[in-house]
């Protein structure tokens, strides 16, 4: 023993043993862990690298203090002269294990004035370990990736539960592009999360695009693809604002975006140097120049099949493609967006394909539908959904590029709480949604409008080819107008997932007022069942817009129903709590309800269900017509008025600026059809006016005919200068030549 250190060594070892509980002796022969306090670069600081540049992290207890780059700091890789690409070379980062406390970038860092380009492809592969801040396929501050970018994350952890669980959640990001505003890519971008056998744990949002930069080549043929196959995308879901009784949720983390993040402009908060000072932010658009595709799971999509529409839509052919098999293992606790988060937009096509996700016993297809079927009281509040919300558009970024986002819900087992063709809280153009099957609690042709209106400056199309849905809307949810008439198409069971069963169908929106005329047709379809069908809105008004008065025209050519309402639903005070003032779902114009085919089990109402005024006329035409499915209304009662909603406003000619030529009152015309009972008035609803019933050629009533209502009164209206005494009239003439006494008026400027 070295006497010089003889008395020192035992003391050091003893201290180590006391501190470590005896573990120090066991660790003496183990290799110490590797740690880097700063950054790791595959390339150089300021000198270019002509060949491949790569970083591999393969020690379980390795710790990188900040960021890892496949490229250089202020230098280029895959080139020596800075401009000529070294053929076949690339930049890459491979993480098998260890911890990166910062970010991983497939490209370089760069500075505001110096681009750290990668002239070839860039690849990031995460097969284990932990990356705390985020993963980016391209550069950090400045630089372009000239080749394709691929981000593969098959295992490991991105982000942290502690950061996500904070009062102000810190959400990690996985981006196919880079971070900074000066970052770009020139080739294809692909982000893959999980495979068939394994998947990562993400406390993060996933983007096909960049945080603040752009991806793909302008005017090129590149594409950006996000594939979510396996793993868990966690969220910190917090309650958002309460909108007229509808509680909204904000998902921090666990979201998937086909586009990028972007940045909204904001003013400074406080003064520099003050505690809590927040500097002002400029608006930054993150663009994706190529085609965008988001795939949740994978599917074998069959060739498109032709579906010929009948009746009023005769001559129109749908060409939906349905899946033959689906596969998917991911647990996604946030939302799916085809476009961006805060600012910017994809510049070409956008497609969201939901094939399959992981399922639990609580969100299986049939289990969830028990929760949806509240019409029968067969509810299950513990039911969950495999996916929260699916949007064709963006979260808060306006999407007004002229691109049509397509949402395709494939497979028979998917359970999704809500689908939207449009955006969450931003404007979009024409949007289109196709649902093959599965179970969707609410399906909107338009947008959500949680924070700001989700307007659609174009048309909307919602196709449902099978499966089960709680409520479907031709309009939007909370806020948002649609500039062109929506088209909702049901085709029964053509999707191969069994019959289509919908609790409620509304031609308009949920809480969002509908501006313009509603013209909805449910055409002939086998295997279609809708409990309650409405021409109007659920808890909103149908209002004028430009040349359109705010009329409702509902045509039924097929399907099976319990009840049909020409009007809206409405909401009584206290429905959603003691402070809920209720909502009268008013219709500014007229109602024209035409039933030419299909089966109605219970009742047909010309007016509204619970609460709502109709300012124009109500006309109900029931006639068996060629081109529709066979008509069977023999077990249905027919009402000119509503169920509980009074029909109590009678505008005279010229009132509201529209060309009403007579007081409003309900008119029922029955021809070549058999019904149970007929009431000129309502069920419990009062009717102010002179209801008329016209039994024409081939009309058969198995029960009774009442000029008045069932339990609702027919009386005069004090709200009009025209004398309306409450005089019901029944015409039994058997003729088929009498004209409809009510025609939907047009705005005077249209005449």
KOLNUFI-164494 format. One record per residue (C-alpha): residue in three letters; x, y, z. Coordinates in steps of 0.001 Angstrom, whole numbers, plus 500000, padded with zeros to 6 digits. Layout:
ALAXYZ/...
END
This chain:
UNK500000500000500000/UNK501241503429499177/UNK501878504965502593/UNK501475508440501140/UNK497812507740500501/UNK497387505009503060/UNK495284507029505450/UNK493346508830502749/UNK491961505993500627/UNK490078504238503419/UNK488434507494504388/UNK487260508184500806/UNK485877504682500398/UNK484112504892503724/UNK482507508148502773/UNK481368506628499494/UNK479909503617501254/UNK478057505749503756/UNK476615507948501049/UNK475634505168498693/UNK474501502536501119/UNK477258500138500106/UNK476723500435496366/UNK480073502075495679/UNK482056498829495829/UNK479660497156493423/UNK479981499968490894/UNK483792500126490861/UNK484055497827487831/UNK481136499313485902/UNK481727501752483059/UNK480799505282484069/UNK477944506844482157/UNK478579509250479314/UNK477396512816479690/UNK477626515870477449/UNK476655519161479025/UNK476289520991475715/UNK475197520023472200/UNK476191517097469991/UNK476701517711466240/UNK477217515141463543/UNK478771517888461402/UNK481265520658462097/UNK481183523989463855/UNK481986526197460860/UNK483677523736458504/UNK481637521746455998/UNK481535517934455944/UNK481647516321452530/UNK480355512861453434/UNK477748511391455733/UNK477203512884459160/UNK475633510818461903/UNK475091510603465650/UNK474333507342467463/UNK473356507263471158/UNK473470503725472528/UNK474086503813476279/UNK471171503507478663/UNK472447506071481163/UNK473979508501478667/UNK472855512074479232/UNK472969514853476656/UNK472434518178478377/UNK470961520135475474/UNK470428519288471772/UNK471537516645469279/UNK472020517487465580/UNK472614515291462590/UNK474133518284460795/UNK476519521086461754/UNK476365524192463917/UNK477213526930461398/UNK478295524618458613/UNK476843522435455904/UNK477003518662455529/UNK477103516423452436/UNK479179519047450617/UNK482693520458450627/UNK482259523575448527/UNK478954524509450145/UNK476915524191446957/UNK477612520806445329/UNK475899517776446830/UNK478071514759447552/UNK476049512043445895/UNK474442509473448190/UNK475344511209451452/UNK472980512127454287/UNK472637513314457869/UNK471169511081460545/UNK470530510675464254/UNK469866507294465862/UNK468796507063469513/UNK468729503549470986/UNK468765504602474629/UNK469886507341476994/UNK468389510751477719/UNK468449513905475627/UNK467313516762477826/UNK466845519079474864/UNK465812518371471264/UNK466888516049468484/UNK467284517565465002/UNK467933515614461827/UNK469478518749460294/UNK471825521406461623/UNK471508524392463931/UNK472388527524462005/UNK472080531128463114/UNK469986534034461914/UNK472656534907459334/UNK474178531483458619/UNK472328528462457199/UNK473470525023458341/UNK472166523200455276/UNK471941519459454775/UNK472316518932451044/UNK471079515346451165/UNK468359513501453080/UNK467922513747456850/UNK466781510897459066/UNK465879510740462752/UNK465302507313464275/UNK464205506905467904/UNK464198503264469032/UNK464372503872472777/UNK465549506314475386/UNK464010509667476279/UNK463955513001474478/UNK462553515684476757/UNK461954518727474537/UNK461141517430471068/UNK462131515795467791/UNK462540517609464453/UNK463382516109461101/UNK465071519253459786/UNK467000522250461214/UNK466740524337464356/UNK467276528027463536/UNK468312528306459886/UNK468923525919457045/UNK467444523701454370/UNK467316519917454010/UNK467723519271450303/UNK466631515633450287/UNK463739513732451827/UNK463143513878455576/UNK462079510831457583/UNK461301510764461303/UNK460816507236462682/UNK459841506838466349/UNK459143503216467206/UNK459855503205470968/UNK461073505394473812/UNK459560508516475350/UNK459178512008473905/UNK458401514763476431/UNK457598514088480071/UNK454523513502482171/UNK455785516073484710/UNK455992518837482121/UNK452618517958480629/UNK450994517806484052/UNK451967521333485096/UNK449349524022485658/UNK450592525532482403/UNK451409522373480434/UNK454715522170478550/UNK454029520183475399/UNK456888518558473501/UNK456759518513469707/UNK457496515986466995/UNK457847517773463643/UNK458677516465460218/UNK460210519855459425/UNK462375522139461509/UNK461797524615464299/UNK462743528180463276/UNK461151530521460766/UNK464211530260458494/UNK464071526458458212/UNK462926524717455036/UNK462930521332453324/UNK463010520545449606/UNK461895516922449410/UNK459195514696450839/UNK458563514695454587/UNK457422511598456460/UNK456693511138460157/UNK456109507582461401/UNK454958506881464946/UNK455130503202465923/UNK454916500015463908/UNK452919496799464131/UNK454905495517467112/UNK455894498561469190/UNK455234502214469805/UNK456567505158471817/UNK455046507117474685/UNK454514510731473645/UNK453727513692475876/UNK453761515711472719/UNK451945516986469653/UNK452874515512466269/UNK453218517700463144/UNK453904516821459551/UNK455212520330458951/UNK457513522657460903/UNK457067524622464086/UNK457656528001462428/UNK459295527159459087/UNK458115525687455774/UNK458366522229454244/UNK458322520864450681/UNK459172522827447550/UNK456832525574446328/UNK455224524519443033/UNK456863521100443370/UNK455533517550443537/UNK456522516815447123/UNK454284515431449823/UNK454083515409453606/UNK452772512290455341/UNK452065511516458991/UNK451532507841459881/UNK450335507012463411/UNK450480503242463818/UNK451271502483467455/UNK452106504059470788/UNK450356506368473227/UNK449844510091472648/UNK449047511531476067/UNK447132514720476775/UNK446403517067479655/UNK442740517738478979/UNK441401520849480665/UNK437915522289480739/UNK437522525232478397/UNK434768527831478153/UNK431135527006478783/UNK429229527984475649/UNK425460528079476239/UNK425691524988478365/UNK428194523194476140/UNK431441522562478025/UNK434469522657475749/UNK437773520868476316/UNK441293522024475503/UNK443751519242474718/UNK447365520047475680/UNK449419517360473975/UNK448314514192472270/UNK447260516038469091/UNK448202515213465503/UNK448531517901462794/UNK449123517306459121/UNK450520520837458841/UNK452750522923461099/UNK452466524981464277/UNK452835528633463222/UNK452603531610465532/UNK449865534156466129/UNK450648537823466640/UNK450249539083470187/UNK450871542328472058/UNK453379542628474873/UNK452176542026478410/UNK453685544360481001/UNK456944546276480697/UNK460482544986480131/UNK462101544161483422/UNK458822543678485243/UNK458011540283486749/UNK455846538295484361/UNK456762540449481344/UNK455861538758478046/UNK457304540314474868/UNK455189540888471780/UNK455069538191469104/UNK454918538636465357/UNK452655536496463212/UNK454542533626461557/UNK452978531317458975/UNK454193527742458779/UNK453408526398455308/UNK453354522951453753/UNK453727523290449986/UNK453075519651449097/UNK450135517288449464/UNK449344516444453090/UNK448135513046454275/UNK447470511947457850/UNK446978508190458332/UNK445739506850461662/UNK446535503161461293/UNK446640501513457889/UNK444012500057455605/UNK443527498135452421/UNK441205500459450523/UNK439082498817447847/UNK438373500276444468/UNK435770503059444433/UNK432216501817443975/UNK429489503752442222/UNK426358504733444145/UNK423588506177442009/UNK421429508690443851/UNK417707508871443248/UNK414867511321443610/UNK415863514972443687/UNK419540513969443440/UNK419013511646440480/UNK421875511779438060/UNK424481512233440792/UNK426911509367441361/UNK429108508929444438/UNK432423507114444133/UNK433462506348447730/UNK436276503855448323/UNK435788501556451322/UNK438360499597453310/UNK438571495848453148/UNK440913495443456141/UNK442235497859458763/UNK445070497746461267/UNK446128500120464030/UNK447386500047467611/UNK447791503682468668/UNK446108505274471679/UNK445494508927470806/UNK444103511019473642/UNK444019514338471774/UNK442620515537468444/UNK443430514920464786/UNK443806517930462449/UNK444482517789458735/UNK445995521278458744/UNK447906523636461064/UNK447729524627464696/UNK448028528431465170/UNK449008530018461829/UNK449749529034458225/UNK448268526339456025/UNK448966523514453595/UNK448984524843450043/UNK447836521701448203/UNK445585518735449003/UNK444767517637452568/UNK443507514146453425/UNK442855512605456836/UNK442366508824456849/UNK441249507194460090/UNK441663503445459643/UNK441992502041463154/UNK443287502797466648/UNK443717500815469841/UNK440438500005471594/UNK439586499359475217/UNK436499497613476598/UNK435032501043477371/UNK435240502358473835/UNK434200499336471833/UNK431705500000469060/UNK428535498527470594/UNK429389499688474116/UNK429651503315473072/UNK426399503235471161/UNK424589502383474384/UNK425817505751475613/UNK424575507470472453/UNK421131505930472469/UNK419689508385474979/UNK416365508427473120/UNK415497505088474716/UNK417054505794478102/UNK419636503079477463/UNK422584505243478480/UNK426030504441479759/UNK427924507527480994/UNK431105505495481534/UNK431542504889477829/UNK434601506425476183/UNK435870506961472658/UNK439105505821471056/UNK439491509236469388/UNK438341512604470713/UNK437852514899467694/UNK438810514662464031/UNK439065517863461948/UNK439693518181458248/UNK440870521737458853/UNK443066523431461444/UNK442905524362465109/UNK443204528187465091/UNK444869528882461737/UNK442617530170458958/UNK442643527762456022/UNK441627529848453026/UNK443942528516450330/UNK441226527048448108/UNK442325523527449065/UNK439583521026449974/UNK440377518980453107/UNK438986515440452966/UNK438206513401456083/UNK437709509657455566/UNK436579507510458504/UNK437222503930457401/UNK436595500655459174/UNK433656499356461143/UNK435081499450464671/UNK436302503024465050/UNK434824505029467919/UNK435153508804467595/UNK433519511412469800/UNK433149514102467105/UNK434097514636463464/UNK434275518012461697/UNK434799518741458053/UNK436061522229458893/UNK438267523824461541/UNK438205523998465325/UNK438310527792465703/UNK439194529227462290/UNK437824529730458792/UNK438140527252455929/UNK437041526760452343/UNK435008523885450916/UNK435287520733453078/UNK434221517113452670/UNK433757514224455135/UNK433053510535454426/UNK432124508096457212/UNK432103504437456214/UNK430995503035459550/UNK432003502801463173/UNK430478504912465911/UNK430562508725465989/UNK428866510656468767/UNK428484513844466690/UNK429281514474463021/UNK429404518043461660/UNK429619519003458025/UNK431041522346459184/UNK433394523350462016/UNK433464523639465795/UNK433941527324466734/UNK435183526829470277/UNK437240530030470633/UNK436227531911467479/UNK433785531206464617/UNK434691528266462381/UNK433227529685459164/UNK433238527683455959/UNK433626529998452969/UNK432395527412450533/UNK430306524251450497/UNK430303521300452876/UNK429602517646452171/UNK429021514910454746/UNK428591511316453520/UNK427547508521455883/UNK427577505048454350/UNK427026502917457448/UNK427573502621461182/UNK426076504563464069/UNK426003508238464974/UNK424493510186467840/UNK423788513474466040/UNK424631514712462545/UNK424567518364461498/UNK424612520120458163/UNK425990523172459964/UNK428586523831462680/UNK428742523267466434/UNK429286526404468548/UNK430023529234466098/UNK430445529285462350/UNK428575530127459176/UNK428514528126455938/UNK428344530220452786/UNK427071527503450411/UNK424248525045451056/UNK425479521883452839/UNK424998518438451358/UNK424517515464453684/UNK424343512085451970/UNK423189508852453582/UNK423486505627451615/UNK422311503049454115/UNK424741500138454420/UNK426888500489451293/UNK430019500836453415/UNK429912497196454463/UNK429538498053458160/UNK425864497318458530/UNK422859499607458572/UNK423173503327459256/UNK421565504276462579/UNK421459507949463608/UNK419813509361466734/UNK419293512892465415/UNK419728514568462054/UNK419675518383461727/UNK419803520273458466/UNK421392523195460350/UNK423802523560463261/UNK423948522722466956/UNK424590525980468894/UNK425764527794465754/UNK423110529900464011/UNK422567529018460371/UNK422617531997457997/UNK420695531385454782/UNK418221528826453457/UNK418403525153454428/UNK417539522782451587/UNK418090519191452715/UNK417128515904451062/UNK417280512404452489/UNK417034510242449411/UNK416084506616448906/UNK418435504295450827/UNK418102500786452244/UNK419280500198455786/UNK418948503803456976/UNK417294504499460349/UNK417064507969461924/UNK415266508335465237/UNK414431512053464868/UNK414858514064461674/UNK414864517898461726/UNK414922520355458881/UNK416297523136461110/UNK418831523485463935/UNK419165521914467355/UNK419767524922469627/UNK420225527758467142/UNK418346530015464724/UNK417920529942460953/UNK418573533547459923/UNK418651535649456731/UNK421850535966454730/UNK422142538157451664/UNK419480537085449195/UNK418289534203451372/UNK415454534663453853/UNK416177531774456191/UNK413721529161454862/UNK413802525447455602/UNK413023522957452848/UNK413242519301453914/UNK412569516476451423/UNK412327512833452535/UNK412561510172449835/UNK413572507153451891/UNK414786505837455234/UNK413003504860458447/UNK412174507363461204/UNK410460507605464536/UNK409636511310464143/UNK410116513973461482/UNK410104517717462236/UNK410067520328459533/UNK411454522808462062/UNK414071522860464810/UNK414416521391468301/UNK415067524198470842/UNK415882523941474531/UNK413799524658477645/UNK415233526802480487/UNK417190524774483010/UNK417972521946480589/UNK421741522289481090/UNK421644523581484690/UNK419683526043486756/UNK421353529036485069/UNK420540527848481574/UNK418106530374480035/UNK416986527920477393/UNK417025528556473659/UNK414177529285471287/UNK415432527837467992/UNK413696530301465673/UNK413265530093461906/UNK413080533456460169/UNK411491532167456961/UNK409054529420455977/UNK409034525649456353/UNK408259523289453488/UNK408293519619454504/UNK407863517078451696/UNK407634513345452380/UNK407625511195449248/UNK409102507903450454/UNK410353505995453487/UNK408696504835456696/UNK407634506967459682/UNK406730505080462842/UNK405365507750465179/UNK404664511304464043/UNK405247513998461419/UNK405372517634462571/UNK405393520635460291/UNK406731522822463102/UNK409431522534465750/UNK409918520144468654/UNK410473521856472046/UNK410916525632471694/UNK411118527820468621/UNK409195530356466537/UNK408539530167462814/UNK408002533563461222/UNK406789532316457859/UNK404374529663456661/UNK404408525933457394/UNK403485523497454639/UNK403478519695454901/UNK403132517731451650/UNK402804513943451935/UNK402634512160448599/UNK403849508791447333/UNK405973509656444311/UNK407923507737441687/UNK411679507792442128/UNK411500507503445894/UNK411461504477448176/UNK407973503103448951/UNK406063505386451327/UNK404732503935454598/UNK403286506471457064/UNK400296504380458073/UNK401338504342461757/UNK402167508051461885/UNK400140510994463157/UNK400488514155461080/UNK400586517638462680/UNK400613520971460920/UNK402153522572464001/UNK404855521459466390/UNK405169519036469265/UNK405611521477472180/UNK406846524558470297/UNK404035527062469712/UNK403455528560466272/UNK402538532032467399/UNK403900534720465102/UNK401999535815462021/UNK403800538426459911/UNK401687540339457452/UNK402590541339453930/UNK405826543290453871/UNK406856542525457453/UNK410562541699457903/UNK411147543057454395/UNK409880539901452710/UNK406959539361450402/UNK404477537486452582/UNK401102537700450818/UNK398949536272453606/UNK399061535552457327/UNK401025532437458170/UNK399252529252459163/UNK400028525553458745/UNK398753523682455699/UNK398751519881455313/UNK398355518307451856/UNK398011514504451680/UNK397841512671448352/UNK398179508967447497/UNK399247508170451062/UNK397815506455454153/UNK398245508008457611/UNK396937507271461100/UNK395500510593462394/UNK395721514153461092/UNK395808517352463159/UNK395813520808461659/UNK397387522150464860/UNK400091520753467126/UNK400443518038469735/UNK400947520166472874/UNK401860523225470849/UNK399419526071470291/UNK398785527415466786/UNK397864531055466247/UNK396097531125462899/UNK393839529177460579/UNK395293525708459940/UNK394150523909456799/UNK394014520226455914/UNK393616519173452273/UNK392911515482451638/UNK393542514964447937/UNK393370512072445523/UNK394244508728447132/UNK394490510105450689/UNK393515507621453398/UNK393224508321457128/UNK392951505209459296/UNK391941507174462388/UNK390525510677462776/UNK390954514083461203/UNK391062517152463447/UNK391133520671462094/UNK392612521743465423/UNK395363520278467573/UNK395717517332469903/UNK396376519039473240/UNK397404522396471801/UNK394923525210471146/UNK394142526904467847/UNK393363530573468443/UNK393781534045467047/UNK397070535874467229/UNK397450539247468948/UNK400736539813467107/UNK399376540854463730/UNK397173543613462332/UNK395526541088460017/UNK392498539413461570/UNK393331535802462295/UNK390550534258464340/UNK391833530728464764/UNK389528529064462245/UNK390729525576461231/UNK389494524149457949/UNK389368520600456554/UNK388980520132452786/UNK388077516630451623/UNK387865517071447881/UNK389783514111446476/UNK391218516352443770/UNK394789516488442618/UNK394600519800440813/UNK394390522235443718/UNK397465524380444015/UNK399492524556447179/UNK398173527680448966/UNK401625528294450420/UNK404721529042448443/UNK408040529891450064/UNK408507533633449476/UNK411689535091448103/UNK413416538241449153/UNK412062541166447097/UNK415500541791445583/UNK415344538346443939/UNK412133539052442109/
END
